[in-house]
Amino acid sequence: MLQHPRHAEACGAAIAERVRALNAGVVLSPGLGGIVIGQEVGRALGVRAIFAERQDGALTLRRGFTLASGDRVLVVEDVVTTGGSTKET
């Protein structure tokens, strides 16, 4: 579904409506799979969308992405199997 930008946008907007009350200030997704849907949820919420990627085997923020101690973070993933990447993010 995420290969079609209009579907991805609609899905991101639907997810955003369900979580809007959480007042997240940033959407964080594990790379690579969660990047597209995380971007769309962030767009719909009007907040930053960043991603974590593996470096030396661990998910980490790179490319200048940062979080402040008071940031309200919403983790968005494209699929959930064991939940390991989501928990690690």
C-alpha positions, 0 to 999 in steps of 0.5 A, spaced: 500 500 500 505 504 501 508 504 494 502 508 492 503 515 495 495 517 495 494 511 499 500 512 504 497 519 505 490 517 506 493 511 511 497 517 515 491 521 516 487 516 518 492 514 523 494 521 525 486 522 527 486 516 532 493 519 535 492 526 535 490 527 542 496 524 544 499 531 542 506 528 540 511 533 537 515 528 533 514 522 529 519 517 530 520 511 525 525 505 525 528 505 518 527 503 513 520 500 513 517 505 517 520 511 514 514 512 509 508 511 514 512 515 519 513 521 514 505 521 512 503 521 520 508 527 521 505 530 515 498 529 518 499 531 525 503 537 522 510 535 526 517 533 525 518 526 522 524 523 523 527 516 523 532 511 527 537 507 523 542 501 524 549 503 526 553 498 529 547 493 530 543 498 534 538 503 532 540 510 533 538 517 531 543 519 525 543 525 520 542 530 525 536 528 528 535 529 535 530 529 541 530 534 547 528 531 553 521 534 553 519 531 546 513 527 546 514 522 541 510 518 537 513 511 534 510 509 528 512 503 524 509 500 518 508 493 520 509 489 527 511 482 527 515 481 534 515 488 536 522 488 537 524 494 532 518 498 535 521 497 542 528 498 540 526 505 537 
